[in-house]
Amino acid sequence: MILTGLTGWGDHDLLYPPGIRQQEKLEEYSAHFPVVELDASFYAVQPLKNMEKWIRQTPERFSFIVKAYQGMTGHERGEIPFSSKKEMFAAFKASLEPLQQAGKLAMVLCQFPPWFECTKENVAYLRYVREELAHFPCALEFRHSSWFNEEWKEKTLAFMKQEEWIHSICDEPQIEEGSVPLVLRATDPKKTLVRLHGRNKEAWRRPVQGENWRNVRYLYNYSYEELKAWYERLQYLEKVTENIYFIFNNNSGRHAAPNAETFLKIAGISYKGLAPRQISLFDDMES
């Protein structure tokens, strides 16, 4: 089964009717898609009240891909408010419990940064992370090409299978070490994650100082032909993995939602058990 969704729910204006309040957006989002990637958890471990609220706002069959907290994956873009790794992981795991108990945790996404190379030390750290998160399904995403070069590709995939990592397959610009190639291989028989970051080579690397690179890094509009090619790839993956989570992260120019809607039309997919849908801009586009 292909489960299509987007990263976050706050910035996809084409999904929402005019005047909708911020606190109503998740419920309306869940009328369009059965899964969402929760990126707020990357910037801060979320309090239980937030998780419990998001559970109430979504239908029974809805699920969340929770992005691992930045301190756990070595990004550390701000102050880390924990005295130890043990405390940090404990807090993160506690925040997942409501989703786990409600049956709404699709997986934890552990995305490692471009400087996380294929080394013995980093392999050991991956084992540590997987042990800490042993009670949760976990996806692993690399941003350094060394993990999938000719020498290490098969060993990396074998390691992921052995350690029970879900493969996060990436569609992203190809610029030397700072990206990973498209490796269309499943490492878990039940779940595979596919994330579409766009193909904007110029913006993939951090531009010169002063440019707002975060607002352009994922600036890309997938063509009909590119989305059709992805549907063909997913049909192949469906033969080796039960559920494919297909996430659009190309939202710098607000292309993620319309690209996802186009993909669903190409694939002929309609989901049951979603929330009731209000009138959105997509309805105006179709009339």
C-alpha positions in Angstrom: 0.0 0.0 0.0 1.2 3.5 -0.9 0.6 6.0 1.9 1.2 9.5 0.6 1.8 12.6 2.8 3.7 15.8 3.3 6.2 17.2 5.8 4.3 19.2 8.3 0.8 20.6 7.9 1.1 24.3 8.6 2.4 25.6 5.3 0.3 23.9 2.7 -2.1 26.7 1.9 -3.7 25.0 -1.1 -5.2 22.4 1.1 -7.1 24.8 3.3 -10.2 27.0 2.8 -9.8 30.7 3.4 -9.8 31.9 7.0 -8.9 28.5 8.5 -7.2 28.9 11.9 -3.8 27.4 12.5 -5.1 25.0 15.1 -7.6 23.6 12.6 -5.1 22.8 9.9 -4.1 19.3 11.0 -7.7 18.1 11.0 -8.2 19.5 7.5 -4.9 18.0 6.4 -6.0 14.6 7.5 -8.9 14.9 5.1 -6.4 14.8 2.2 -3.7 12.4 3.4 -3.4 9.4 5.8 0.1 10.3 7.1 2.2 13.3 7.9 5.9 13.8 8.8 6.1 15.6 12.1 9.1 17.9 11.9 8.5 19.9 15.1 10.0 17.0 17.0 13.4 17.7 15.3 13.6 21.1 16.9 12.3 20.2 20.3 11.1 17.1 22.1 7.4 17.6 22.1 5.4 17.7 25.3 2.8 15.0 25.8 -0.1 17.5 25.6 0.9 18.2 22.0 1.0 14.6 21.0 -2.3 13.9 22.7 -3.9 16.9 20.9 -2.7 15.8 17.5 -4.1 12.3 18.2 -7.5 13.8 19.0 -7.4 15.9 15.8 -6.8 13.0 13.4 -8.9 10.0 12.4 -8.3 6.5 13.7 -6.3 5.3 10.6 -4.0 8.4 10.5 -0.3 8.0 11.4 2.7 10.2 12.1 6.3 9.9 11.0 8.2 11.5 13.9 11.5 13.1 13.0 14.1 12.3 15.6 15.3 15.2 17.8 18.3 17.0 16.4 20.5 16.2 19.4 20.1 12.5 18.7 21.3 12.7 15.1 24.2 15.1 15.6 22.7 18.3 14.1 22.6 20.3 17.3 21.7 23.7 15.7 20.8 25.2 19.1 21.3 24.6 22.7 20.6 21.0 23.8 18.6 21.2 27.1 19.7 17.8 28.4 22.5 16.9 30.7 23.3 13.6 28.9 22.4 11.4 25.9 20.5 9.1 28.3 18.3 11.9 29.5 17.7 13.1 26.0 16.7 9.7 24.6 14.5 9.1 27.6 12.6 12.3 27.1 12.2 11.6 23.4 10.9 8.1 24.0 8.4 9.3 26.6 7.0 11.8 24.0 6.3 8.9 21.6 4.3 6.8 24.0 0.9 8.5 23.3 1.3 7.9 19.5 2.5 4.4 20.1 -0.4 3.5 22.3 -2.9 5.1 19.9 -1.5 3.1 17.0 -0.6 6.3 15.2 3.2 6.0 15.2 4.3 5.0 11.7 8.0 5.3 12.5 10.7 7.5 13.9 12.8 9.1 11.2 16.5 9.3 12.1 18.0 11.6 9.5 21.8 12.1 9.8 23.6 15.2 8.5 25.9 15.5 5.5 29.0 15.3 7.7 28.0 11.9 9.1 30.3 9.7 7.0 30.6 5.9 6.8 33.1 5.2 9.6 33.4 2.6 12.4 32.6 5.2 15.0 29.4 6.3 13.2 28.3 2.6 12.7 28.7 2.1 16.4 26.6 5.2 17.1 23.9 3.9 14.8 23.8 0.7 16.8 23.5 2.8 20.0 20.6 4.8 18.6 18.8 1.7 17.4 19.2 0.1 20.8 17.9 3.2 22.6 14.8 3.2 20.2 14.4 -0.6 20.2 10.7 -0.5 21.0 9.8 1.7 18.0 10.0 1.3 14.2 12.8 3.4 12.9 13.8 4.7 9.5 17.4 5.7 8.7 18.3 8.4 6.2 21.8 9.4 5.2 23.1 12.6 3.7 26.6 11.5 2.9 27.3 9.4 -0.2 30.0 7.3 1.4 27.3 4.9 2.8 26.2 4.0 -0.7 29.5 4.1 -2.7 30.6 1.0 -4.6 32.6 -0.4 -1.6 30.0 0.0 1.1 26.6 0.0 -0.5 25.7 -3.7 0.0 27.2 -3.7 3.5 25.2 -0.7 4.4 22.0 -2.3 3.3 22.9 -5.6 5.0 23.6 -3.7 8.2 20.2 -1.9 8.0 18.4 -5.2 7.6 20.3 -6.8 10.5 19.7 -3.8 12.8 16.0 -3.5 11.7 16.3 -0.1 10.2 13.6 1.0 7.7 15.3 2.4 4.6 14.5 6.1 3.9 15.0 6.3 0.2 15.7 9.8 -1.0 15.0 11.7 -4.2 17.4 14.6 -4.0 20.0 16.6 -6.0 23.2 14.7 -6.8 26.1 16.9 -5.8 29.2 14.8 -4.9 29.4 13.8 -1.2 26.6 16.1 0.0 23.8 13.8 -1.2 23.0 10.1 -1.5 22.1 8.3 -4.7 18.7 6.9 -5.4 18.9 3.3 -3.9 15.6 1.6 -4.7 16.0 -1.2 -2.1 13.8 -2.1 0.9 15.4 -3.3 4.1 12.2 -4.0 6.0 9.4 -6.3 4.7 6.6 -4.2 6.3 7.7 -0.6 5.8 9.7 1.6 3.4 10.0 5.3 3.5 10.5 7.5 0.4 11.1 11.2 0.8 11.1 13.6 -2.1 13.4 16.6 -1.5 13.3 18.0 -5.0 16.2 18.3 -7.5 17.4 21.9 -7.0 21.2 21.4 -7.3 22.0 25.1 -6.9 20.2 25.4 -3.6 21.1 22.0 -2.1 24.4 23.2 -0.7 24.3 26.2 1.7 24.6 29.3 -0.5 26.8 32.3 0.4 26.2 34.0 3.7 23.2 36.3 3.7 20.9 34.2 1.5 17.9 32.6 3.1 19.0 29.1 2.0 16.3 27.3 4.0 13.6 29.0 1.9 15.0 27.8 -1.4 16.7 24.5 -0.6 13.6 22.5 -1.3 12.4 24.7 -4.2 11.3 22.3 -6.8 8.2 21.4 -8.8 8.0 17.8 -9.9 6.7 17.4 -13.4 4.0 15.0 -14.4 6.5 12.7 -16.1 8.7 12.6 -13.0 5.8 11.7 -10.7 4.7 9.0 -13.2 8.2 7.6 -13.1 8.0 7.5 -9.3 4.7 5.6 -9.4 6.4 3.0 -11.6 9.3 2.7 -9.0 6.8 2.3 -6.2 5.0 -0.4 -8.0 8.3 -2.3 -8.0 8.9 -1.6 -4.3 5.4 -2.9 -3.4 6.5 -6.3 -4.4 9.1 -6.4 -1.6 7.6 -4.3 1.1 4.1 -4.1 2.5 3.6 -0.4 3.1 5.4 2.5 1.3 5.3 5.9 3.0 5.7 8.4 0.2 6.5 11.9 1.6 6.8 15.2 -0.3 9.3 17.6 1.3 9.7 20.0 -1.7 7.7 22.8 -0.1 10.0 25.9 -0.4 7.7 27.1 -3.3 4.5 25.4 -1.9 4.8 22.6 -4.5 4.5 19.7 -2.1 0.7 19.6 -1.8 -0.2 20.0 -5.5 2.6 17.5 -6.5 1.1 15.0 -4.0 -2.4 15.5 -5.3 -1.2 15.0 -8.9 0.6 11.8 -7.8 -2.6 10.4 -6.3 -4.4 11.0 -9.6 -1.6 9.3 -11.6 -1.7 6.3 -9.2 -5.5 6.2 -9.0 -5.3 6.2 -5.2 -8.1 7.3 -2.9 -8.0 6.7 0.8 -10.8 5.5 3.1 -11.2 6.6 6.7 -9.9 10.2 6.3 -11.4 13.1 8.1 -14.4 15.0 6.4 -13.1 17.5 3.9 -14.0 21.2 3.8 -14.0 23.1 0.5 -10.4 23.9 -0.4 -8.6 25.6 -3.2 -8.2 22.3 -4.9 -11.9 22.1 -5.3 -11.9 25.4 -7.1 -9.1 24.2 -9.4 -11.2 21.2 -10.4 -14.4 23.1 -11.1 
